[in-house]
Amino acid sequence: QVHLEESGGGLVQAGGSLRLSCAASGRTFSSYVLGWFRQAPGKEREFVALIDRSGADTYVNSVKGRFTISRDNAKDTVYLQMNNTRLEDTATYYCNVIPPMNSWGQGTQVTVSS
């Protein structure tokens, strides 16, 4: 099983950028499909983006063209570059393998202000 820890969240003005990181432990990091998810207050957790073993990526429509997921297998880390942020991107962001494990990390809070 892999352990994942998110970081990089914070306060950003609408239109600004932020990069989230997710550090993984485990010797088979490169074999996992990895994803970012988010949960806004009062809402269910939703899928944001994933990256497969070859580096191919998929995004929810609401972030296409603004967010970029990437991975560095040498550092056992997956990233989420958030550009042109919107108020509705405010949420706690989590990473997980795909399909997701039952356990989730603490996530990292992203707050977009006007």
N, C-alpha and C positions, 0 to 999 in steps of 0.2 A: 504494500500500500504506500502511496505517496502522501507526504505532508506538504501543505501549501500555506504560504503566509503572504498576505497582501500588504502593500504600502504605497505611499505616494499621493494619497488623497489630500484634500485641503479646500480652501476657499478660492474661487476663481470668478472673475467677472464674466458675464455673458460675452461670448465672442473670444474669450481667452483659451489658453491651452493648458493641459495637464498631462503628465505621463504617469500611469500606474504601473507598478511592478508586482510580480508574484513569484516569489522564490520557492523552489521545490526541493525537497529532499528525496533521495531515492536514486538508485543506480540505473533505472530504466526510464528516465525523464524523456528521452528522445522518442520513446515508443508510444507516448501518450498523445491523444488528441486533447487539446486544452481549450478551455473556454472562459469567458468573462460573463458574469451575470450581474444584475443590479436589483435592488429593492428600494423603492421609494416609500416614504411614510404612508401607511394605510393601504399600500398596494402589495400584490404578490410579487415574489421574485420573478424576474424575467431574463431570458437569454439576451445577450448583447452581441457576442462575437465568438467565433472559434477559429482555431488554426490546427490543421492536421499535421501528420508526420512529415509530409512533403513541403509544408509551408503554405498550402492553399488555405484561403480564409473565406469566411462566411459571416455576414452581418445581418442584424435585424434592420428593417428598412429605415427606421427612425435615425440611425447613426451612419448609414451608408454615405460615403464621401466626406465624413467628418472624423470618424474614429479609424484607427489602424491597429490591428493586433499583430504582434510579431513574437518571435521566440529566439532565444539564444541557448542552444542545447549545451554549449560549453560552460555556460553559467547556470544552467538549470533554472532559467528564468523566462517567464512570459510577460509581455508588456501590453499595455493598452494606451496608445497615444490618442488623446482627446483634443481635437481642434474645433474651433468655432462652436464652443460650448453654448448650450441653451439652458434656460431655467429648468426645463423639464428633465435635464440630465442629472439633477440633484438626486442623490441616492447613495446607499451604501453599496459598494462594488465588491464582488467576490470572484475569485477564480476557482475553478474546479476542473477535474478531468471530464471528458465526455465519453460515455454517459456519466453524469455526476455521482460522486460518492454520497452516501447518506450523511456523512459529517461535513460541515462547512466551517470555514475559518471565521475569524471575527470581522473580516472585511475591512475596507478602507472607505471613509466617508468623503464624498465629493459634494460640495455645496457651490452652486452657481448663483451668483448674485446679479441683480440688475444694475 
